[in-house]
Amino acid sequence: MQRRSASLRLWTGAVVGLSLFAAACGGSGSDGGDEATGITVDKGVQDALNATTTPGAATATTVAKPEPKTMEEWEKLWETERAAVVKRITDNKWGLSADGKTITGPEGFTIDMTKCAAGWNNTEGISDTTFKVGQTLAQSGTLADYGNYGKAIDTLLSYYGEKGAFKDSTGKTRKAVYIQKDDAYDPTKTIPLVDELLDSEKVFAIWTLGTGPTMKTYDKINQRCVPDLVAMTGHPAWADPVNHPWTSGAPVPSYTTETQLWGTFIEQKLDELPKDKKVTVCALVMNNDFGKVYDAGFRSYIAQSAKLKDRVEFVTETIEPTAPTITDPMTTLASKNCTVFIAMTAGTSCTQAVVEAAQNGMKENVKYLFQPLTCAGTSFIAKDKVGGDGSASNGWHMFNPGIKDIKDPSLNSDPWMNFIKEQLKAKGIDPQSSSSLGNGMGYAFPFVQTLLIAQQLPGGLTRANMIVAHRALNMTPPTHLWGIKQEMNGNKDAYLIEGGQFAVFDSGKQIWVLEGNMVDLNGKSSNCAWSQSTSKCG
């Protein structure tokens, strides 16, 4: 991603000042009605930002240190940061109690271990030489590109294992055994695969990809008290350290935060539009828990916005996750005279939305077209995917979660990018084959750092140490734009990353070009006690 003139600065600051809503979400379906869904303004956040932000002014993250120029400098920084986390944990005596009944952590973080399933073992899946990590993810089907996350994770775990980095405080050095299972993004397949990983493989930690697959299994995983960290989904339900302490979410802002950013963007563009006409916002919505939270979050923003509630008509069409084509729903949306189009989807349908919009006239007639952060990078929008000279993608917008694109030539001198490219090549993987390889490192990095911290705690690598280390994590990721932090803080802050930057696709350069200043929401989003029965935060 490259930075260019800040042509969107008129609204970037306003995004920061206006868009911070509590991460509570509601239950209208993707075809649902117009009722508000329970998202409310987080007044504490609003007041704090109003004290420092002038609406309409640019707001940037203050970065105290220069970005590391070599991998040696990066490793030194991480070593210092890990040491600080270890000191914080040990000074506060957080961890598993002597009687084994309670785990404690930052800001009131507590787990009642007496509620874990019978036979729970703090070191299950760990031997003197290995630790097992189980993974369900899509390696086939319409979301198969996300299978590259697994390739990236395996590569980074292997690198640190080979260099002997997984040596714990008991003196034992281990390597990861990373077991991947293809669920094709189908929850009915995820459930038995998770059972297999827990009951047959007896993994130390588990990983899931996708909102639907995670939603159908995270209750069981938490009842089993198995770490399910950095789940590959941005649903706000994973920000629930009280009721689901063993699960955390993706290194991206939540999907509901993304909807608030879209809404504020539209607010800032209203003056460009005829004041006597309705603004039609059209969305292609995936018909599952993932798409529904996008839909509900955006409806809530409209309902609570003084500027939008009487001006915006929100029109949606749904698609099934496995739909081979999206021509019919996109044709229907093209007939609605949309002012804004938002793809509330993932995987292949992101590319299809670009292609269909170019063919049905939306590319020419719709003023603003948005891709979701789930399709960050160029792999879903580059000319080899959309065809021709690639111009079909030109001018599409995105709120990018700050993840560096491994295919971006402007990052060829970035030490982290060069490092991971070398490691991927050593595994026989072409770094240019998918942006998801770089995005996958965004998941691998915090997981590895959590391991490195956990193993330094008294008792070495255990499940209890793993979860405490993760809930106290405070690292600078090389995978994201400089200035973005990966930070969690027990029961107070359950979101790993809460920042990013808007971008517009330049088909000539075949890159996402960053616009305006970084949006920094670190520590501002409210946690979410999600209820599956009501599809709302409690």
BAVOZA-51294 format. One line per 4 residues: number of its first residue (from 1); their letters; for each residue x, y, z of C-alpha. Coordinates in nm, 2 decimals, padded with zeros to 4 digits. Layout:
N
NUM) A) X:Y:Z ~ ...
***
This chain:
538
1) MQRR) 00.00:00.00:00.00 ~ 00.13:00.35:-00.09 ~ 00.05:00.68:00.07 ~ -00.05:00.97:-00.16
5) SASL) -00.19:01.32:-00.10 ~ -00.44:01.33:00.18 ~ -00.74:01.41:-00.04 ~ -00.98:01.25:00.21
9) RLWT) -00.85:01.44:00.52 ~ -01.17:01.64:00.54 ~ -01.35:01.33:00.68 ~ -01.07:01.12:00.83
13) GAVV) -01.07:01.31:01.15 ~ -01.44:01.31:01.17 ~ -01.43:00.93:01.13 ~ -01.23:00.91:01.44
17) GLSL) -01.44:01.16:01.63 ~ -01.78:01.02:01.53 ~ -01.76:00.66:01.45 ~ -01.68:00.50:01.79
21) FAAA) -01.98:00.30:01.88 ~ -02.01:00.03:02.14 ~ -01.95:-00.30:01.97 ~ -02.30:-00.42:02.03
25) CGGS) -02.49:-00.55:01.74 ~ -02.84:-00.65:01.65 ~ -03.05:-00.91:01.51 ~ -03.22:-00.81:01.19
29) GSDG) -03.13:-01.06:00.92 ~ -02.95:-00.96:00.60 ~ -03.29:-00.91:00.44 ~ -03.41:-00.76:00.77
33) GDEA) -03.62:-00.47:00.86 ~ -03.53:-00.11:00.94 ~ -03.54:-00.14:01.32 ~ -03.24:-00.02:01.52
37) TGIT) -03.04:-00.31:01.67 ~ -02.91:-00.19:02.00 ~ -02.58:-00.03:01.91 ~ -02.54:00.28:02.12
41) VDKG) -02.29:00.56:02.12 ~ -02.00:00.49:02.36 ~ -02.02:00.82:02.55 ~ -01.69:00.78:02.73
45) VQDA) -01.51:00.73:02.40 ~ -01.70:01.01:02.24 ~ -01.62:01.26:02.52 ~ -01.25:01.17:02.51
49) LNAT) -01.22:01.22:02.14 ~ -01.42:01.54:02.14 ~ -01.17:01.68:02.38 ~ -00.89:01.63:02.13
53) TTPG) -01.05:01.62:01.79 ~ -01.20:01.90:01.58 ~ -01.46:01.76:01.35 ~ -01.33:01.77:00.99
57) AATA) -00.97:01.80:01.10 ~ -00.71:01.53:01.03 ~ -00.61:01.31:01.32 ~ -00.30:01.10:01.31
61) TTVA) -00.14:00.85:01.54 ~ 00.16:00.98:01.72 ~ 00.46:00.75:01.68 ~ 00.74:00.81:01.93
65) KPEP) 01.00:00.59:01.77 ~ 01.12:00.54:01.41 ~ 01.03:00.21:01.24 ~ 01.29:-00.06:01.26
69) KTME) 01.51:-00.09:00.95 ~ 01.63:-00.44:01.00 ~ 01.50:-00.77:01.13 ~ 01.76:-00.75:01.41
73) EWEK) 01.61:-00.42:01.52 ~ 01.26:-00.57:01.50 ~ 01.36:-00.87:01.71 ~ 01.52:-00.65:01.97
77) LWET) 01.20:-00.44:02.00 ~ 00.99:-00.75:02.04 ~ 01.23:-00.89:02.30 ~ 01.19:-00.57:02.50
81) ERAA) 00.81:-00.57:02.47 ~ 00.78:-00.93:02.57 ~ 01.00:-00.87:02.87 ~ 00.76:-00.59:02.98
85) VVKR) 00.46:-00.82:02.95 ~ 00.63:-01.09:03.15 ~ 00.72:-00.85:03.42 ~ 00.37:-00.71:03.44
89) ITDN) 00.23:-01.06:03.47 ~ 00.48:-01.19:03.73 ~ 00.47:-00.86:03.93 ~ 00.09:-00.90:03.96
93) KWGL) 00.12:-01.28:04.02 ~ -00.14:-01.35:03.75 ~ -00.19:-01.70:03.63 ~ -00.33:-02.03:03.76
97) SADG) -00.38:-02.03:04.14 ~ -00.20:-02.28:04.35 ~ -00.52:-02.49:04.40 ~ -00.58:-02.49:04.02
101) KTIT) -00.93:-02.34:04.06 ~ -00.88:-01.99:03.92 ~ -00.69:-01.81:03.64 ~ -00.64:-01.44:03.69
105) GPEG) -00.51:-01.17:03.46 ~ -00.53:-00.79:03.38 ~ -00.82:-00.57:03.47 ~ -01.03:-00.83:03.66
109) FTID) -00.98:-01.10:03.40 ~ -01.08:-01.43:03.58 ~ -01.16:-01.78:03.47 ~ -01.33:-02.02:03.71
113) MTKC) -01.15:-02.35:03.63 ~ -01.40:-02.56:03.82 ~ -01.64:-02.50:03.53 ~ -01.40:-02.66:03.27
117) AAGW) -01.50:-02.99:03.13 ~ -01.39:-03.30:03.33 ~ -01.04:-03.42:03.27 ~ -00.90:-03.07:03.17
121) NNTE) -00.53:-03.08:03.14 ~ -00.31:-02.77:03.15 ~ -00.04:-02.93:02.93 ~ -00.26:-03.15:02.70
125) GISD) -00.11:-03.15:02.35 ~ 00.24:-03.07:02.48 ~ 00.53:-03.31:02.50 ~ 00.89:-03.26:02.59
129) TTFK) 00.97:-03.18:02.22 ~ 00.64:-03.06:02.06 ~ 00.32:-02.87:02.11 ~ 00.01:-02.93:01.89
133) VGQT) -00.20:-02.66:01.73 ~ -00.52:-02.76:01.55 ~ -00.67:-02.55:01.27 ~ -00.99:-02.55:01.07
137) LAQS) -01.00:-02.33:00.77 ~ -01.12:-02.31:00.41 ~ -00.88:-02.47:00.17 ~ -01.15:-02.54:-00.09
141) GTLA) -01.47:-02.37:-00.20 ~ -01.55:-02.00:-00.26 ~ -01.33:-01.89:00.03 ~ -01.03:-02.11:-00.05
145) DYGN) -00.79:-01.82:-00.08 ~ -00.79:-01.79:00.30 ~ -00.62:-02.13:00.31 ~ -00.31:-01.93:00.25
149) YGKA) -00.34:-01.81:00.61 ~ -00.25:-02.16:00.71 ~ 00.06:-02.16:00.48 ~ 00.18:-01.84:00.64
153) IDTL) 00.12:-01.96:01.00 ~ 00.30:-02.29:00.93 ~ 00.59:-02.10:00.79 ~ 00.63:-01.87:01.09
157) LSYY) 00.59:-02.15:01.34 ~ 00.84:-02.36:01.16 ~ 01.09:-02.07:01.14 ~ 01.09:-02.01:01.52
161) GEKG) 01.08:-02.38:01.59 ~ 01.39:-02.44:01.38 ~ 01.59:-02.17:01.55 ~ 01.51:-02.31:01.89
165) AFKD) 01.30:-02.01:02.00 ~ 01.03:-02.22:02.17 ~ 01.24:-02.29:02.48 ~ 01.04:-02.25:02.80
169) STGK) 01.13:-02.16:03.16 ~ 01.16:-02.53:03.25 ~ 01.44:-02.57:02.99 ~ 01.25:-02.77:02.73
173) TRKA) 01.27:-02.68:02.37 ~ 00.98:-02.76:02.14 ~ 00.86:-02.73:01.78 ~ 00.50:-02.68:01.67
177) VYIQ) 00.30:-02.96:01.52 ~ 00.04:-02.76:01.32 ~ -00.25:-02.97:01.20 ~ -00.48:-02.81:00.93
181) KDDA) -00.83:-02.94:00.85 ~ -01.03:-02.81:00.55 ~ -01.39:-02.72:00.64 ~ -01.46:-02.53:00.32
185) YDPT) -01.61:-02.25:00.53 ~ -01.90:-02.48:00.61 ~ -02.00:-02.49:00.98 ~ -02.15:-02.84:00.94
189) KTIP) -01.80:-02.96:00.85 ~ -01.62:-02.75:01.11 ~ -01.81:-02.90:01.41 ~ -01.68:-03.26:01.36
193) LVDE) -01.34:-03.14:01.26 ~ -01.31:-02.94:01.59 ~ -01.43:-03.25:01.77 ~ -01.16:-03.45:01.60
197) LLDS) -00.89:-03.20:01.69 ~ -01.00:-03.19:02.06 ~ -01.08:-03.55:02.12 ~ -00.85:-03.75:01.88
201) EKVF) -00.55:-03.51:01.82 ~ -00.58:-03.37:02.17 ~ -00.44:-03.03:02.06 ~ -00.29:-02.78:02.30
205) AIWT) -00.46:-02.49:02.12 ~ -00.71:-02.46:01.84 ~ -00.78:-02.21:01.56 ~ -01.09:-02.15:01.36
209) LGTG) -01.16:-01.94:01.04 ~ -01.49:-01.76:00.97 ~ -01.77:-01.62:01.17 ~ -02.01:-01.91:01.11
213) PTMK) -01.76:-02.19:01.18 ~ -01.64:-02.01:01.49 ~ -01.99:-01.92:01.62 ~ -02.09:-02.29:01.60
217) TYDK) -01.79:-02.42:01.79 ~ -01.67:-02.15:02.04 ~ -01.91:-02.25:02.32 ~ -01.77:-02.60:02.31
221) INQR) -01.41:-02.48:02.29 ~ -01.46:-02.25:02.59 ~ -01.63:-02.52:02.79 ~ -01.33:-02.74:02.72
225) CVPD) -01.10:-02.45:02.83 ~ -00.88:-02.47:02.52 ~ -00.70:-02.16:02.38 ~ -00.88:-02.04:02.06
229) LVAM) -00.67:-01.73:02.00 ~ -00.68:-01.48:01.71 ~ -00.98:-01.65:01.55 ~ -00.99:-01.56:01.18
233) TGHP) -01.30:-01.34:01.20 ~ -01.38:-00.99:01.30 ~ -01.72:-01.05:01.45 ~ -01.75:-00.86:01.78
237) AWAD) -01.87:-01.17:01.97 ~ -01.50:-01.27:02.02 ~ -01.45:-00.96:02.24 ~ -01.61:-01.14:02.54
241) PVNH) -01.34:-01.21:02.80 ~ -01.60:-01.27:03.07 ~ -01.82:-01.54:02.91 ~ -01.58:-01.67:02.65
245) PWTS) -01.23:-01.60:02.79 ~ -01.05:-01.86:02.58 ~ -01.15:-01.70:02.24 ~ -01.02:-01.38:02.09
249) GAPV) -01.07:-01.23:01.74 ~ -00.88:-01.12:01.44 ~ -00.61:-00.85:01.42 ~ -00.85:-00.61:01.25
253) PSYT) -01.12:-00.37:01.37 ~ -01.45:-00.55:01.43 ~ -01.71:-00.56:01.15 ~ -01.94:-00.33:01.34
257) TETQ) -01.66:-00.07:01.37 ~ -01.62:-00.10:00.99 ~ -01.99:-00.03:00.94 ~ -01.96:00.29:01.15
261) LWGT) -01.67:00.40:00.93 ~ -01.87:00.34:00.62 ~ -02.15:00.54:00.77 ~ -01.93:00.83:00.86
265) FIEQ) -01.78:00.84:00.52 ~ -02.13:00.88:00.37 ~ -02.21:01.15:00.61 ~ -01.90:01.35:00.51
269) KLDE) -02.00:01.31:00.14 ~ -02.36:01.43:00.17 ~ -02.28:01.78:00.06 ~ -02.18:01.65:-00.28
273) LPKD) -02.52:01.49:-00.34 ~ -02.85:01.66:-00.43 ~ -03.02:01.77:-00.11 ~ -03.37:01.69:-00.24
277) KKVT) -03.30:01.33:-00.32 ~ -03.27:01.01:-00.12 ~ -02.92:00.85:-00.10 ~ -02.96:00.49:-00.19
281) VCAL) -02.70:00.27:-00.03 ~ -02.69:-00.08:-00.18 ~ -02.52:-00.38:-00.02 ~ -02.45:-00.74:-00.13
285) VMNN) -02.48:-00.93:00.20 ~ -02.36:-01.29:00.27 ~ -02.65:-01.48:00.42 ~ -02.49:-01.60:00.74
289) DFGK) -02.38:-01.47:01.08 ~ -02.10:-01.28:00.92 ~ -02.32:-01.10:00.67 ~ -02.59:-01.04:00.93
293) VYDA) -02.36:-00.85:01.17 ~ -02.25:-00.62:00.88 ~ -02.61:-00.56:00.79 ~ -02.73:-00.50:01.14
297) GFRS) -02.44:-00.27:01.23 ~ -02.49:-00.05:00.93 ~ -02.87:-00.03:00.98 ~ -02.80:00.08:01.34
301) YIAQ) -02.57:00.36:01.23 ~ -02.83:00.49:00.98 ~ -03.10:00.48:01.25 ~ -02.89:00.68:01.50
305) SAKL) -02.74:00.93:01.25 ~ -02.92:01.27:01.24 ~ -02.77:01.32:00.89 ~ -02.86:00.98:00.74
309) KDRV) -03.18:00.86:00.90 ~ -03.40:01.07:00.68 ~ -03.17:01.07:00.37 ~ -03.06:00.71:00.32
313) EFVT) -03.25:00.42:00.18 ~ -03.07:00.10:00.25 ~ -03.13:-00.18:-00.01 ~ -02.98:-00.53:00.03
317) ETIE) -02.96:-00.85:-00.17 ~ -02.82:-01.17:-00.02 ~ -02.60:-01.45:-00.14 ~ -02.52:-01.78:00.00
321) PTAP) -02.15:-01.84:00.10 ~ -02.12:-02.12:-00.15 ~ -02.29:-01.93:-00.44 ~ -02.09:-01.99:-00.76
325) TITD) -02.21:-01.67:-00.91 ~ -02.37:-01.34:-00.79 ~ -02.50:-01.21:-01.12 ~ -02.87:-01.21:-01.03
329) PMTT) -02.85:-01.02:-00.70 ~ -02.60:-00.77:-00.85 ~ -02.83:-00.72:-01.15 ~ -03.11:-00.64:-00.91
333) LASK) -02.90:-00.39:-00.71 ~ -02.79:-00.23:-01.04 ~ -03.16:-00.14:-01.10 ~ -03.19:00.05:-00.77
337) NCTV) -03.00:00.36:-00.88 ~ -02.75:00.31:-00.60 ~ -02.54:00.61:-00.48 ~ -02.31:00.38:-00.27
341) FIAM) -02.24:00.01:-00.30 ~ -02.09:-00.20:-00.03 ~ -01.98:-00.56:-00.06 ~ -02.06:-00.71:00.28
345) TAGT) -01.90:-01.04:00.17 ~ -01.57:-01.23:00.16 ~ -01.37:-01.45:-00.07 ~ -01.45:-01.51:-00.44
349) SCTQ) -01.76:-01.29:-00.42 ~ -01.54:-00.98:-00.36 ~ -01.38:-01.03:-00.70 ~ -01.72:-01.12:-00.85
353) AVVE) -01.87:-00.79:-00.72 ~ -01.60:-00.59:-00.91 ~ -01.66:-00.78:-01.23 ~ -02.04:-00.76:-01.21
357) AAQN) -02.03:-00.39:-01.13 ~ -01.82:-00.33:-01.44 ~ -02.06:-00.53:-01.66 ~ -02.40:-00.41:-01.53
361) GMKE) -02.32:-00.03:-01.52 ~ -02.27:00.01:-01.15 ~ -01.90:00.10:-01.20 ~ -02.00:00.40:-01.41
365) NVKY) -02.32:00.50:-01.23 ~ -02.25:00.44:-00.86 ~ -02.05:00.72:-00.70 ~ -01.87:00.51:-00.43
369) LFQP) -01.80:00.14:-00.43 ~ -01.66:-00.04:-00.12 ~ -01.48:-00.37:-00.07 ~ -01.49:-00.51:00.28
373) LTCA) -01.17:-00.54:00.50 ~ -01.21:-00.92:00.47 ~ -01.07:-00.88:00.12 ~ -00.78:-00.66:00.20
377) GTSF) -00.48:-00.69:-00.04 ~ -00.47:-00.70:-00.41 ~ -00.55:-01.07:-00.46 ~ -00.92:-01.02:-00.49
381) IAKD) -00.91:-00.71:-00.71 ~ -00.60:-00.73:-00.92 ~ -00.63:-00.75:-01.30 ~ -00.54:-01.12:-01.31
385) KVGG) -00.86:-01.18:-01.12 ~ -01.10:-00.92:-01.27 ~ -00.96:-00.96:-01.63 ~ -00.87:-00.72:-01.91
389) DGSA) -00.65:-00.43:-01.82 ~ -00.78:-00.43:-01.47 ~ -00.96:-00.10:-01.49 ~ -01.28:-00.26:-01.35
393) SNGW) -01.12:-00.23:-01.01 ~ -01.01:00.13:-01.04 ~ -01.15:00.37:-00.78 ~ -01.30:00.11:-00.55
397) HMFN) -01.27:00.21:-00.18 ~ -01.19:00.01:00.14 ~ -01.12:00.07:00.50 ~ -00.80:-00.12:00.52
401) PGIK) -00.72:-00.27:00.86 ~ -00.36:-00.16:00.82 ~ -00.22:-00.49:00.70 ~ 00.07:-00.46:00.47
405) DIKD) 00.01:-00.62:00.13 ~ 00.29:-00.87:00.05 ~ 00.23:-00.80:-00.32 ~ 00.28:-00.43:-00.29
409) PSLN) 00.60:-00.33:-00.48 ~ 00.64:-00.02:-00.27 ~ 00.72:-00.25:00.03 ~ 01.01:-00.42:-00.14
413) SDPW) 01.26:-00.26:00.09 ~ 01.05:-00.35:00.40 ~ 01.27:-00.58:00.62 ~ 00.97:-00.78:00.75
417) MNFI) 00.83:-00.83:00.40 ~ 01.17:-00.95:00.27 ~ 01.20:-01.18:00.56 ~ 00.87:-01.35:00.52
421) KEQL) 00.92:-01.37:00.14 ~ 01.24:-01.56:00.21 ~ 01.08:-01.79:00.45 ~ 00.78:-01.87:00.22
425) KAKG) 01.02:-01.94:-00.07 ~ 01.22:-02.18:00.15 ~ 00.89:-02.37:00.19 ~ 00.83:-02.37:-00.18
429) IDPQ) 00.56:-02.11:-00.17 ~ 00.54:-01.82:-00.42 ~ 00.50:-01.50:-00.21 ~ 00.33:-01.33:-00.50
433) SSSS) 00.06:-01.60:-00.53 ~ -00.18:-01.44:-00.28 ~ -00.21:-01.13:-00.06 ~ -00.35:-01.37:00.20
437) LGNG) 00.00:-01.50:00.26 ~ 00.10:-01.17:00.41 ~ -00.24:-01.13:00.58 ~ -00.19:-01.47:00.74
441) MGYA) 00.12:-01.35:00.90 ~ -00.10:-01.09:01.07 ~ -00.25:-01.39:01.26 ~ 00.07:-01.58:01.30
445) FPFV) 00.27:-01.30:01.46 ~ 00.05:-01.24:01.77 ~ 00.01:-01.61:01.82 ~ 00.39:-01.67:01.81
449) QTLL) 00.45:-01.37:02.04 ~ 00.19:-01.51:02.29 ~ 00.38:-01.84:02.29 ~ 00.71:-01.67:02.35
453) IAQQ) 00.57:-01.48:02.64 ~ 00.38:-01.77:02.79 ~ 00.68:-02.00:02.79 ~ 00.88:-01.75:03.00
457) LPGG) 00.62:-01.75:03.28 ~ 00.66:-01.98:03.59 ~ 00.58:-02.33:03.49 ~ 00.67:-02.28:03.12
461) LTRA) 00.43:-02.34:02.83 ~ 00.08:-02.42:02.96 ~ -00.27:-02.34:02.86 ~ -00.31:-02.11:03.16
465) NMIV) 00.00:-01.92:03.08 ~ -00.10:-01.90:02.72 ~ -00.43:-01.73:02.79 ~ -00.28:-01.49:03.05
469) AHRA) 00.00:-01.39:02.81 ~ -00.26:-01.33:02.54 ~ -00.49:-01.12:02.76 ~ -00.18:-00.90:02.85
473) LNMT) -00.03:-00.89:02.50 ~ 00.12:-00.55:02.40 ~ 00.33:-00.58:02.09 ~ 00.42:-00.37:01.78
477) PPTH) 00.33:-00.58:01.47 ~ 00.56:-00.57:01.16 ~ 00.26:-00.70:00.96 ~ 00.07:-00.37:01.00
481) LWGI) 00.13:-00.01:00.93 ~ 00.38:00.15:01.17 ~ 00.19:00.31:01.46 ~ -00.07:00.04:01.49
485) KQEM) -00.04:-00.16:01.81 ~ -00.15:-00.52:01.89 ~ -00.27:-00.47:02.25 ~ -00.51:-00.65:02.48
489) NGNK) -00.59:-00.57:02.84 ~ -00.79:-00.83:03.03 ~ -01.15:-00.75:03.08 ~ -01.10:-00.39:02.98
493) DAYL) -00.99:-00.43:02.62 ~ -01.06:-00.75:02.43 ~ -00.98:-00.62:02.08 ~ -00.63:-00.70:01.94
497) IEGG) -00.62:-00.42:01.68 ~ -00.85:-00.12:01.65 ~ -00.70:00.08:01.37 ~ -00.64:00.12:01.00
501) QFAV) -00.66:00.35:00.71 ~ -00.89:00.42:00.41 ~ -00.76:00.33:00.07 ~ -00.86:00.36:-00.30
505) FDSG) -00.75:00.11:-00.56 ~ -00.53:00.23:-00.84 ~ -00.56:-00.01:-01.13 ~ -00.27:00.14:-01.32
509) KQIW) -00.03:00.07:-01.03 ~ -00.23:-00.23:-00.92 ~ -00.21:-00.13:-00.56 ~ -00.44:00.01:-00.28
513) VLEG) -00.33:00.37:-00.23 ~ -00.37:00.49:00.13 ~ -00.58:00.81:00.18 ~ -00.58:01.06:00.47
517) NMVD) -00.44:00.97:00.81 ~ -00.45:00.66:01.02 ~ -00.76:00.59:01.22 ~ -00.65:00.50:01.57
521) LNGK) -00.92:00.35:01.80 ~ -00.69:00.15:02.03 ~ -00.86:00.07:02.36 ~ -01.17:00.26:02.26
525) SSNC) -01.42:-00.02:02.15 ~ -01.65:-00.17:02.41 ~ -01.64:-00.54:02.47 ~ -01.94:-00.75:02.35
529) AWSQ) -02.12:-01.02:02.55 ~ -02.28:-01.17:02.24 ~ -02.61:-01.36:02.27 ~ -02.67:-01.62:02.00
533) STSK) -03.04:-01.64:02.09 ~ -03.10:-01.26:02.02 ~ -02.80:-01.19:01.79 ~ -02.71:-00.89:02.01
537) CG) -02.45:-00.80:02.26 ~ -02.59:-00.85:02.61
***
